Amino acid sequence: VQLVESGGGLVQPGGSLRLSCAASGFFFKSYIMTWNRQAPGKERELVASISGDGGVTYYADSVKGRFTISRDNVMNTVSLQMNSLRPEDTAVYYCRRLGGDLWGQGTQVTVSS
């Protein structure tokens, strides 16, 4: 049972990145999945969530209109498309399964010129 994130990196302000999280070892479509982030010196925060069938999504106010969460229940992946990135989006981004509290290892996103 695991979650593995990918897609982080260094991007200039205004740029885009797409994060992916590959899930294995459990019945993926039964679970709400979330993306969370933790910036240096700050607490981990919820960025976005998506229901098991993908029909219901939630976004933190700080990313609404810029980030899009999606999932593929055939490939068992959940993604986060991040557009119009800002320096304050710099953080380690984590994929999480609600229920059983399963977390990925995290992927670093740095927004800097």
Phi, psi and omega per residue, in radians:
V1 nan 2.046 -3.134
Q2 -2.800 2.824 3.025
L3 -2.195 2.320 -3.116
V4 -2.262 2.013 3.132
E5 -1.538 2.701 3.026
S6 -2.680 2.891 3.023
G7 1.838 -0.048 3.110
G8 -1.245 3.039 3.110
G9 2.824 -2.899 3.137
L10 -1.785 2.278 -3.131
V11 -2.471 2.606 3.109
Q12 -1.355 2.701 3.057
P13 -0.946 2.404 -3.080
G14 1.568 -0.166 -3.110
G15 -1.460 -3.062 -3.088
S16 -2.287 2.652 3.004
L17 -2.513 2.682 3.048
R18 -2.177 2.091 3.084
L19 -1.674 2.531 3.057
S20 -2.250 2.636 3.109
C21 -2.337 2.077 3.132
A22 -1.710 2.194 -3.116
A23 -1.837 2.547 3.091
S24 -2.644 2.674 3.025
G25 1.574 0.052 3.109
F26 -2.627 2.922 -3.094
F27 -1.376 1.591 -2.901
F28 -0.957 -0.838 -2.973
K29 -1.258 -0.081 3.079
S30 -1.443 -0.159 -2.978
Y31 -2.042 2.452 2.878
I32 -1.191 2.387 3.116
M33 -2.073 2.553 -3.111
T34 -2.323 2.747 2.900
W35 -1.966 2.356 3.133
N36 -2.285 2.840 3.092
R37 -2.513 2.719 3.087
Q38 -2.399 2.014 3.087
A39 -1.542 2.754 -3.141
P40 -0.974 2.245 3.101
G41 1.346 0.098 -3.118
K42 -2.130 2.843 3.089
E43 -1.343 2.723 3.075
R44 -1.172 2.420 -3.107
E45 -2.292 2.637 3.077
L46 -1.323 2.284 3.112
V47 -1.762 -0.847 -3.090
A48 -2.784 2.724 3.067
S49 -2.463 2.798 -3.130
I50 -2.544 2.398 -3.124
S51 -1.241 2.965 -3.069
G52 -1.026 -0.645 3.136
D53 -1.637 0.021 3.111
G54 1.429 0.018 -3.032
G55 -1.426 -0.321 -3.110
V56 -2.184 2.240 3.114
T57 -2.231 2.753 3.086
Y58 -2.405 2.511 3.090
Y59 -2.330 2.465 2.965
A60 -1.133 2.593 -3.115
D61 -0.993 -0.575 -3.063
S62 -1.199 -0.316 -3.102
V63 -2.087 -0.079 -3.069
K64 -1.039 2.309 -3.124
G65 1.533 -0.195 -3.141
R66 -2.007 -0.593 -3.096
F67 -1.900 2.592 3.076
T68 -2.345 2.192 3.082
I69 -1.723 2.478 3.105
S70 -2.611 2.903 3.122
R71 -2.531 2.713 3.085
D72 -2.191 1.850 -3.059
N73 -1.418 -0.011 2.987
V74 -1.581 -0.799 3.136
M75 -1.497 -0.109 -3.120
N76 1.004 0.888 3.107
T77 -2.274 2.650 2.985
V78 -2.244 2.395 -3.024
S79 -2.184 2.772 3.068
L80 -2.339 1.899 3.053
Q81 -1.528 2.113 -3.069
M82 -2.040 2.028 3.126
N83 -2.007 2.879 3.107
S84 0.851 0.851 -3.060
L85 -1.152 2.556 -3.110
R86 -2.128 2.754 3.095
P87 -0.968 -0.576 -3.133
E88 -1.268 -0.101 3.025
D89 -1.454 -0.116 3.118
T90 -1.055 2.174 -3.081
A91 -3.104 2.972 2.895
V92 -1.550 2.224 -3.102
Y93 -1.797 2.316 -3.085
Y94 -2.122 2.438 2.974
C95 -1.598 2.485 -3.110
R96 -2.486 2.448 2.991
R97 -1.724 2.191 3.042
L98 -1.391 2.298 -3.038
G99 1.776 1.833 -3.083
G100 1.487 -0.111 3.032
D101 0.890 1.029 3.129
L102 -1.691 2.251 -3.119
W103 -2.110 2.620 2.948
G104 -1.440 -3.133 -3.076
Q105 -1.467 -0.249 3.110
G106 1.673 2.664 3.066
T107 -2.414 2.363 -3.043
Q108 -1.426 2.297 2.999
V109 -2.081 2.154 3.122
T110 -2.153 2.168 3.133
V111 -1.961 1.924 -3.041
S112 -2.791 2.582 3.054
S113 -1.636 nan nan
